[in-house]
């Protein structure tokens, strides 16, 4: 379950007994620690955090479940909502979260062109796609807490959270207040209040079946992106497949994280993180006349990495348009695991 707001909203239905033993985990540790502390604040007395999460479970030689039919969560009951709302009101008062009415939100948004105003929707990606307040970007509550540096560039800026009511936004905002952010708000009533005021919500099309962020939402493109795109050739998945099967195929590299690489890449591709591209590309592609195709999860990092390769002197650079999501949609084979990683991680015994 995505933590922070979702956990606060739904846990009363999932674990009605506050004396029950509850184990919280994530992939590593940060989000599970936050989740465990949240449950403690809600009154749960026997809460545990799984040390090192699924990573630690796997390193211990224990089997991990693949796939799940438990992704869709039922709507919270009225009693569960009441419990969550009471808790949200307590943390808002205790942590100094200020509530914004819709007129106050509109006034704050109007200041965004000359002040640092951050608008963050913390609902599920499906809810966000169905309709969100204009200008709000999506980040689930747990990620919003864990990745503050990615979301809020100026600590003294105005940080505004929204959901469909007040629980998820308020709980996420409370963490920001605990971390010392001075100007943190939750939209009273969220998208429900916005629509009730006769204001339009923005719909986002194209989200994937699993709710993946990169495949569904269009982020603002970074400055210079269009120029970078003009520096490289863009290949469709089928066009790249043809090149890969040619007698003299190009070298294919993958520039997202090793985790993304392990979850699926073009067979035979090499992992070269974009952050280390300038340092390590020569280890994989020694000659600047060798054709190179850059891939990633969505195609965005590929464009920027491809432009960097051109600046380094590589003469024949192409990128896979829309990245591995397009490759999978075309029904083409992919490879999983860390083959092709130059320095695979070492597991300690």
C-alpha positions, 0 to 999 in steps of 0.5 A: 500500500502506498504509505502516508495518506493512503495508509492513514485513510485505509488502515482502520478498515484493514486493521481494526484492532489497535492491539494487532501486530502490524509489520510495515515494509517497503523496498528498503527502509525509508517509507516503511519507517515513516509508515510505522511511525504513522501507525504509532501516532494513530494509536497502534501499539504493536508495530514493526518495521521490516529491516531493509524491506524486500531487499533484505528479505531477498538477501536473506535467501527468502522467496519473494512473491511476483505479481499480485491481485491485491493492488486494488484497495476497496473504498474506505468505510464511513467508520474508517473515514471518520477515524482517518479524518479525526486523526488528520485533524489532530496532526494538522493542529499539532504539526501546524498544517494550514488549510486552504479554501478554494478562493485562497488556493486560487489566490496562491496559484495566481502568485505562482508565476513570481513566487515559489509555489509547489502544487502536489496531488497525493492521491492514486495515479488513477484518481489523478488521471480522472481529474485533478486541479489545474497546475497540480503535479502527481506524487503519492504521499510516501514518495512526496515525503521521501523525495522532498528534494525532487518536489520542492526546490526552495524550502521556504516556498509555499507547498500545497497538497491536495487529495479528494477530501483532506486526510491524505493531503493533511497527513502528507503535509504534516510530515513536511511540517515535521521536517521543518518546511515552514509554509505547508498547506492542505486544500480543504475538500481537495478536488471535491471542493474544487469541482463543487465550486463549479471549477473544471478538473484536468483529465490525464489520458494514457495511464498504464494498467499498473498505474506507472507514473512515467508511462502515464503522466506528462511532466514539464520537459526540461529547458533545452529538451527540444534542442536535445531531441533535434540532435538525435535520430528517433527510432520506433520499436519496430525500427530498432528491432530491425537494426538489432537483427541486422548483421552489424547491429548498433550498441544498445545502452540503457541509461535509467537506474539499474533497478529499471534495467533489471526490470526489463531491457532490450536483450544484449543492452548495456547499462550505463547510468546517465549520471556516469555516461561521460565517465563510462561510455568509452568502456562500452563504445570505444569508437565514436563512429560506432552506431549507438542506440540509447534506451530508457524506461520512457524515452525522456532520459534517452533524448538527453543522454543521446544529445550528450553523446553527440556533444562527446563526439559520437557520430551515429546516435539514435534513441528509442522513442517512448523507451521500453514502454513502447518496446513492450507495447509492440510485443517485442522480447525483453530481458530482465536481470543485471546482465550487461551491468558493468559493475554488478552489485555484490551481495554480502554474506 
